[in-house]
Amino acid sequence: MADLTNPNSTSQTPISAENGSSTSPQPPTVLRCVTGSLMAGGFAAALYVFTLSIAQTFANKPIHSDNVTVINIAAAVRTLVMGIVALGGGVFAFASVGLMLLAMQLLIQKFAKKTTA
């Protein structure tokens, strides 16, 4: 067991760190950006449809109670559910747009290098 409090401890290093075969981040390629954008866009579209489905379900099933606390808690839970699903869809949509713009930037840089070389 390595002594984590002593920086001069003589513990063995992991095998992957010794031979340099650790997974280093690869530079983005156009294909990886486009496929990532399509996947994120698919998730965003699915979450959008899910958001519409949840909203329709909540609209068709009103809260039947005379207790004000029950109505307030149910409204809060419904709002949280809608907000979380909508936020997830928005994050995936934003990521999809960003990845597509990155792919376009990489293409422009690729063509700019060809014309100058």
C-alpha positions as CSV (number, residue, x, y, z in Angstrom):
1,M,0.0,0.0,0.0
2,A,1.4,3.4,-0.9
3,D,1.9,6.1,1.7
4,L,-0.3,8.9,0.4
5,T,1.0,11.4,2.9
6,N,4.7,11.0,1.9
7,P,5.5,12.3,-1.6
8,N,8.9,10.5,-1.5
9,S,7.3,7.1,-0.9
10,T,8.7,4.3,-3.0
11,S,5.5,2.7,-4.3
12,Q,5.3,1.0,-7.7
13,T,3.8,3.0,-10.5
14,P,1.0,1.5,-12.6
15,I,2.0,-0.3,-15.7
16,S,0.2,2.0,-18.0
17,A,2.1,5.0,-16.6
18,E,5.5,3.3,-17.0
19,N,5.3,2.6,-20.7
20,G,3.4,5.7,-21.8
21,S,0.4,3.9,-23.1
22,S,-2.0,5.8,-21.0
23,T,-5.0,7.1,-22.9
24,S,-4.2,10.6,-23.9
25,P,-6.8,12.9,-25.4
26,Q,-6.9,12.6,-29.2
27,P,-7.5,15.7,-31.2
28,P,-11.0,16.1,-32.5
29,T,-11.7,15.1,-36.1
30,V,-14.6,16.1,-38.3
31,L,-16.1,12.6,-38.3
32,R,-16.0,12.4,-34.5
33,C,-17.6,15.8,-34.2
34,V,-20.4,15.1,-36.6
35,T,-21.2,11.7,-35.1
36,G,-21.1,13.2,-31.6
37,S,-23.4,16.0,-32.8
38,L,-25.8,13.6,-34.4
39,M,-26.0,11.5,-31.2
40,A,-26.4,14.6,-29.0
41,G,-29.1,15.8,-31.4
42,G,-30.9,12.5,-31.2
43,F,-30.9,12.6,-27.4
44,A,-32.1,16.2,-27.5
45,A,-35.0,15.3,-29.9
46,A,-35.9,12.3,-27.7
47,L,-35.9,14.5,-24.6
48,Y,-38.0,17.1,-26.4
49,V,-40.6,14.5,-27.3
50,F,-40.5,13.2,-23.7
51,T,-41.0,16.7,-22.4
52,L,-44.1,17.1,-24.5
53,S,-45.4,13.8,-23.4
54,I,-44.9,14.7,-19.7
55,A,-46.6,18.1,-20.2
56,Q,-49.5,16.4,-21.9
57,T,-49.8,13.8,-19.1
58,F,-49.7,16.5,-16.4
59,A,-52.3,18.5,-18.3
60,N,-54.7,15.6,-18.6
61,K,-54.4,14.5,-15.0
62,P,-55.1,17.4,-12.7
63,I,-54.4,17.1,-9.0
64,H,-57.6,16.2,-7.0
65,S,-57.2,17.3,-3.4
66,D,-58.7,19.7,-1.0
67,N,-55.4,19.9,1.0
68,V,-53.4,22.9,0.1
69,T,-50.1,21.3,1.1
70,V,-50.7,18.3,-1.2
71,I,-51.5,20.6,-4.1
72,N,-48.3,22.7,-3.5
73,I,-46.1,19.7,-3.2
74,A,-47.6,18.1,-6.3
75,A,-47.1,21.3,-8.3
76,A,-43.5,21.5,-7.1
77,V,-42.8,17.9,-8.1
78,R,-44.4,18.4,-11.5
79,T,-42.4,21.6,-12.0
80,L,-39.1,19.8,-11.0
81,V,-39.8,16.9,-13.3
82,M,-40.5,19.2,-16.3
83,G,-37.6,21.4,-15.5
84,I,-35.1,18.5,-15.3
85,V,-36.2,16.9,-18.5
86,A,-36.3,20.2,-20.4
87,L,-32.8,21.2,-19.0
88,G,-31.4,17.8,-20.2
89,G,-32.9,18.4,-23.6
90,G,-31.5,21.9,-23.8
91,V,-28.0,20.7,-22.7
92,F,-27.9,18.0,-25.4
93,A,-29.2,20.5,-28.0
94,F,-26.5,23.0,-27.1
95,A,-23.8,20.3,-27.2
96,S,-25.1,19.2,-30.6
97,V,-24.9,22.7,-32.0
98,G,-21.5,23.2,-30.5
99,L,-20.1,20.0,-32.0
100,M,-21.5,20.8,-35.4
101,L,-19.8,24.3,-35.3
102,L,-16.6,22.6,-34.2
103,A,-16.8,20.3,-37.2
104,M,-17.3,23.3,-39.5
105,Q,-14.3,25.0,-37.9
106,L,-12.1,22.0,-38.4
107,L,-13.2,21.8,-42.1
108,I,-12.4,25.4,-42.6
109,Q,-9.0,25.0,-41.0
110,K,-8.4,21.9,-43.1
111,F,-9.2,23.7,-46.3
112,A,-7.2,26.8,-45.3
113,K,-4.1,24.6,-44.7
114,K,-4.5,23.0,-48.1
115,T,-4.6,26.3,-50.0
116,T,-1.6,27.7,-48.2
117,A,0.5,24.6,-48.5
